Amino acid sequence: MASAPGRNAFAITLVRSAIGTVLALLGASAAGSIWLFGLKAYDPLTLMTAIVALAVSALLAAYFPARRAANLEPMTALRED
């Protein structure tokens, strides 16, 4: 079962991915006349690859610190502060 920080990171990643996708599609329509190495303005494979890569990196960046914090004993952490 995921911890609260894990669920929060997942929700934030989903929301930001959706916002980023909309902004990327709007930007692609504005820059539709530019050809980048044979890519079209709305190349779904490139868009999905970018979304998955950024989502995985965001979730991993949130997972490892949350996992480390979950393994600490609260009194030990408070004494060392």
C-alpha positions in Angstrom: 0.0 0.0 0.0 1.4 3.4 -1.0 2.1 6.0 1.7 0.5 9.4 1.7 3.7 11.1 0.2 3.7 8.5 -2.5 0.0 9.2 -3.4 0.6 12.9 -3.3 3.6 12.6 -5.7 1.5 10.4 -8.0 -1.4 12.9 -8.1 0.9 15.8 -8.6 2.7 14.0 -11.4 -0.6 13.1 -13.1 -1.9 16.7 -12.9 1.3 18.2 -14.2 1.6 15.7 -17.0 -1.9 16.6 -18.1 -1.2 20.3 -18.0 2.1 19.8 -19.8 0.4 17.7 -22.5 -2.1 20.5 -23.2 0.6 23.1 -23.3 2.8 21.0 -25.6 -0.1 20.5 -28.0 -0.8 24.2 -28.0 2.8 25.0 -28.5 3.0 22.4 -31.3 0.2 24.1 -33.1 2.0 27.5 -32.8 5.2 26.0 -34.1 3.6 23.7 -36.7 5.7 25.0 -39.6 9.0 24.0 -38.1 10.3 20.5 -39.0 12.6 19.0 -36.3 14.5 16.0 -37.8 11.4 14.8 -39.6 9.0 15.0 -36.7 5.5 16.3 -37.2 3.9 18.9 -34.9 1.7 16.3 -33.4 4.0 13.2 -33.2 2.2 10.9 -30.7 5.1 8.6 -30.1 7.5 11.5 -29.2 4.8 13.1 -27.0 4.1 9.8 -25.1 7.8 9.0 -24.8 8.4 12.4 -23.2 5.4 12.1 -20.9 6.4 8.6 -19.7 10.1 9.6 -19.2 9.2 12.7 -17.2 6.6 10.9 -15.1 8.9 8.0 -14.3 11.7 10.4 -13.3 9.3 12.5 -11.1 7.9 9.4 -9.4 11.4 8.0 -8.7 12.6 11.4 -7.4 9.7 11.4 -4.9 9.9 7.7 -4.0 13.4 7.3 -2.8 13.3 10.2 -0.2 9.9 9.2 0.9 11.0 5.6 1.4 14.1 6.7 3.3 12.0 8.9 5.6 9.5 6.2 6.2 12.2 3.9 7.5 13.5 6.4 10.1 12.3 6.1 13.6 10.6 9.5 14.5 12.4 9.9 17.9 15.8 9.3 16.3 15.1 11.9 13.6 13.9 14.4 16.2 17.0 14.0 18.4 19.4 14.5 15.4 17.7 17.7 14.4 
